[in-house]
Amino acid sequence: MTKVIHTGDTHLGYRQYHSPERRQDFLEAFRQVVEDAIADDVDAVVHAGDLYHDRTPGLEDLMGTIEILRPLADADIPFLAVVGNHEGTRHAQWLDLFETLGLAERLDFTGRRVGDTVFYGLDYVPESKRDALDYDFAEHDAAHTALVSHGLFTPFPHGEWDLEGVLEASPVAFDAVLLGDDHTPDTVRIDGTWATYCGSTERASASERDPRGYNLVTFDAGDAERSETSPNEGTGSEARREAPRTASGGAASEAPREPTDAERATGEGVTISRRGLDTRDFVFVDLELGESEGEERVRRRLREEAIDDAVVVVTIEGVGGEVTPADVERFGDERGALITRVNDRREVDVEADYEVSFADPDEAVRERVRDLGLSEAAREIDETVREGSIADSNVRDEVKGRIEEIVAEDDLAAFETAVNDTASTDVDAADAAGDDATTPDASDAATDEAAARTDESTDATTDGAMDRPDAPTDTERADSDERAPTDTETTTVEDYL
C-alpha cells in the first residue's frame, strides 16, 4: 500500500491585498501540510504545481520553503512535484534548486517509484504547445501508476486541456491523475481512472469560500487489483463525483483525522479523501440593500460579525443609497479586522457632469527628482532606471556601464550634489519678466511661487492616485500583482552596484 498527500497551489510569496500577514499565511498553510505528512508517516508528499505565486519568489520565501521542507527530508518522506503556470521560468526551475539540496524531486515522464506506485510528472504546458506533445511515459512493472500534472483539464469546469486525450495517448494506464491549477477541490472518474483536484491551501481570491485543504490518496493493491485492460477500453461511461470535504463542510480548522466511509471516493484500489487546514478566517458579508438603506446598514452588519483578525469581504448588491467603500473598510479595520474589502456591484446612475483633469505623472516625478538635489550622475541613473525602452534585464548593465564611463572620464564633479534648480529656473524667468522682478522681494516671491507650484503638482498627482475607486474587483486585485513597484520598492542605485 502507498499513501501520499496530494497538495498544490500553495502560492508561496503571495502578498494578497498587499498584506505581509497574508504572505505569511500562505507559508503557514504549507507548513501544516508538511507537519501532517510527518505526523501521518505518509510515503510521499505530491505537489501538483504553483508552489510559488510567481516566477521570482523573494529570498524570504525561498528560505521559508527550505525551512519547511528540511524536516520532511529528515523524515525520509520525498517531496515530489511538477511546475505550475505561476512559477515556471524559461530554463531551470526552482524545483531543480531544491533537488540539488536534496529537498525535492521534480517528476517527469520516466516515473518515480514509491512503494507499489509509480508517479509520473507533466508540467504545465501552454495551450499553443500542447499539440506537439508526445505523452511517451516510460512503462513500469508496478501495481499502480499515477500522473501528476498542472492545468485546467476537461471534463472539469473551465477545462481547456483534454484529459481524456492525454489518457488515450499515454502508453501507461493510470489509476489516478493528481491535478493542480483549479483551486476548487473536485474529483471525476474517466473510464476507470480517477482524476482529482486537491484545491488550494489558502484562499487566493475572495471567490474561494469553501474551507481549504488537501487530498489524502491511498493506492492499495490488496484492496482491488487494477484490471489488465486499459481504462480507455472500458465501457466509455463517465461518472462525476464531488471530492469529499471536511465533516461539517465548514470546519476547516479541525485537526487531521481519519475520513469516514461517506467521505471516501474509492475505485480500482484507489482511495481519495479530503483533509481540512486551519487557515485564517474569511468573513463574507453579502448584502442586498433596499431603497432606503445605505452605509449604516453595512456598518450594522459588520457589528454583528466576529471579524477580529479576519479578512472581511463585503459584497453589496440591490439599490439603496451611497456607500463609500473607503469608509466601510476603515470601519472594519477599526473593529479589529486584518483586512476589509468592499465590492459594490450595484449599477449607479450618474447624472451630474464632472470636469476631471489629471496631472502629468512623469513630469511630476521629474519635478520631484529635481527638488531632491541629486547629482548629475544620479539623475542619469534615475532616467536609466525609469526608461521604458530599456529591458528590465538590461538595466543593471546600463547603469554599471554609465558609472564606469563617468569614472573613466575622471568626471567626479558629476557625483556632486546639485542645487534645487526648480526654483532657480523660475527665478530666472521672473528676472526676465521685468525690472520689478530684480528686487530681492520679487526674487523671493518668485521662489515661493515656484515652490508652491511644485507642491500643487505633487498634490495633484497624489490626489489623482487617491481618487481611484476604493473597491477594485477580484480581477483588478489579481492584475495588481504585476504592478509597477511602489516608492518603497523602487530600485535604488545601490541595488545595481
Disulfide bonds with the S-S distance in Angstrom:
none
